[in-house]
Amino acid sequence: MTELYFGDLLTKPYLRGARGENGYYDCYGLLMELYRRMGVEAPNYKTPETPRQMASSAAVWKQSWEPVLSKAGYPTIKSCDPTDSNTYALVPYSTLLLRVAGEDCHTAMLLPKMQFIHTWQGSGMVVVDRLLSPVWRNKVVGVYQPCSTT
């Protein structure tokens, strides 16, 4: 895959539930835009009001996404969820499901060099962070990609 261009998205402001309207994004709206730029239509979901509601909708969300399990040539990570025994492959341009405030409610796109692009209330805008930073290294619930439609 060629490099994904996202420079124009950096510093775009965060707004819960936003899907790009007036330049605002929430984490899932940003993920949808990144996949759109790669020619992939990610399923659209209405952003729930609270992190707890977001976490409870994870089962529905996961029906449209496939886990990216251990693959030769890619670094791996174990889930922070003690009930999940999978080892996930850190394949660039896959989706990260992250645990924030104790809930599995945040999405981001993995980039090369163990970085990821995301937006959330804590940053207030679209940013690139390091996956292995102290803030994020123990927050990965899983790594996913949209289910193929074929």
C-alpha positions in Angstrom: 0.0 0.0 0.0 1.2 3.5 -0.8 1.4 6.2 1.9 -1.9 7.5 3.1 -2.0 11.3 2.9 -3.6 12.8 6.1 -1.6 16.1 6.6 -4.6 18.2 5.9 -6.5 16.5 8.7 -3.9 17.2 11.4 -5.2 19.8 13.9 -8.8 19.5 12.7 -11.0 20.0 15.8 -12.7 17.3 17.7 -16.4 17.2 18.2 -18.3 14.2 19.5 -20.4 12.6 16.7 -18.9 14.7 13.9 -18.2 13.0 10.6 -16.3 15.8 8.9 -19.0 18.4 8.8 -17.4 21.9 8.9 -14.0 20.2 9.4 -14.9 18.6 12.7 -14.3 14.9 13.5 -14.8 12.5 16.3 -12.6 9.4 16.4 -14.8 7.2 14.3 -15.6 10.0 11.8 -11.9 10.4 11.3 -11.5 6.7 10.8 -14.2 6.7 8.2 -12.5 9.6 6.3 -9.1 7.8 6.4 -10.6 4.6 5.0 -12.5 6.6 2.4 -9.2 8.0 1.2 -8.0 4.5 0.8 -11.0 3.5 -1.3 -12.7 1.6 1.5 -16.2 2.3 2.8 -16.2 1.8 6.6 -19.6 1.2 8.1 -21.2 4.3 9.7 -22.4 4.3 13.3 -24.0 7.0 15.3 -21.7 7.9 18.1 -23.3 7.0 21.4 -23.6 9.7 24.1 -21.4 8.2 26.8 -18.2 6.0 26.9 -20.3 3.3 28.6 -22.9 3.3 25.8 -20.0 3.2 23.3 -18.5 0.2 25.0 -21.8 -1.6 25.0 -22.2 -1.1 21.3 -18.8 -2.7 20.7 -20.4 -6.1 20.0 -22.4 -4.5 17.2 -19.4 -2.7 15.9 -17.3 -5.8 15.8 -19.8 -7.6 13.5 -18.6 -5.4 10.7 -14.9 -5.7 11.5 -12.4 -8.6 11.4 -9.6 -9.0 13.9 -6.1 -8.7 12.4 -4.4 -11.6 14.1 -0.7 -12.5 14.3 1.0 -12.4 10.9 4.5 -13.1 9.9 6.6 -10.0 9.4 4.6 -7.8 11.7 5.1 -6.9 15.3 2.3 -8.1 17.6 0.5 -6.9 20.7 -1.6 -8.6 23.3 -5.0 -7.1 24.2 -5.3 -5.2 27.4 -8.6 -7.1 27.9 -7.7 -10.1 30.1 -10.6 -12.1 28.6 -9.1 -11.8 25.1 -6.3 -14.3 24.4 -5.6 -13.2 20.9 -2.3 -11.8 19.7 -2.9 -9.0 17.2 -0.7 -8.0 14.3 0.3 -4.4 14.1 -0.4 -4.0 10.4 -0.3 -0.3 9.3 -3.6 1.2 8.2 -5.6 -1.2 10.4 -8.0 0.1 13.1 -7.1 0.2 16.7 -9.8 -0.3 19.3 -8.5 1.5 22.5 -9.6 1.5 26.1 -10.2 5.1 27.4 -11.6 5.8 30.9 -12.0 2.1 31.5 -14.2 1.6 28.4 -13.5 0.1 25.0 -14.7 3.2 23.2 -12.0 4.8 21.1 -10.9 4.1 17.5 -7.7 5.1 15.7 -5.8 4.2 12.6 -2.4 2.5 13.0 0.4 4.2 10.9 3.8 2.9 10.0 6.6 3.2 12.6 4.2 2.3 15.5 2.3 5.6 15.4 -1.4 6.2 15.1 -3.7 9.0 14.0 -6.8 9.8 16.1 -8.8 12.5 17.7 -10.4 12.6 21.1 -11.6 14.9 23.8 -8.2 14.7 25.5 -6.4 16.2 22.5 -9.2 18.4 21.2 -8.0 17.8 17.6 -6.6 15.3 15.2 -3.1 14.2 16.2 -0.5 11.5 15.6 0.7 9.7 18.8 3.2 6.9 19.5 1.5 3.6 20.2 4.2 2.6 22.7 4.0 5.9 24.6 3.2 5.6 28.3 -0.2 7.0 27.7 -1.3 4.4 25.1 0.9 1.3 25.3 -1.5 -0.6 27.6 -4.7 0.6 26.1 -5.0 -1.5 22.9 -8.1 -3.8 23.1 -7.6 -5.1 19.5 -6.6 -4.5 15.9 -9.2 -4.7 13.2 -10.0 -4.1 9.5 -13.4 -3.7 7.9 -15.0 -7.0 6.9 -14.6 -7.7 3.2 -17.8 -7.2 1.2 -17.0 -10.0 -1.3 
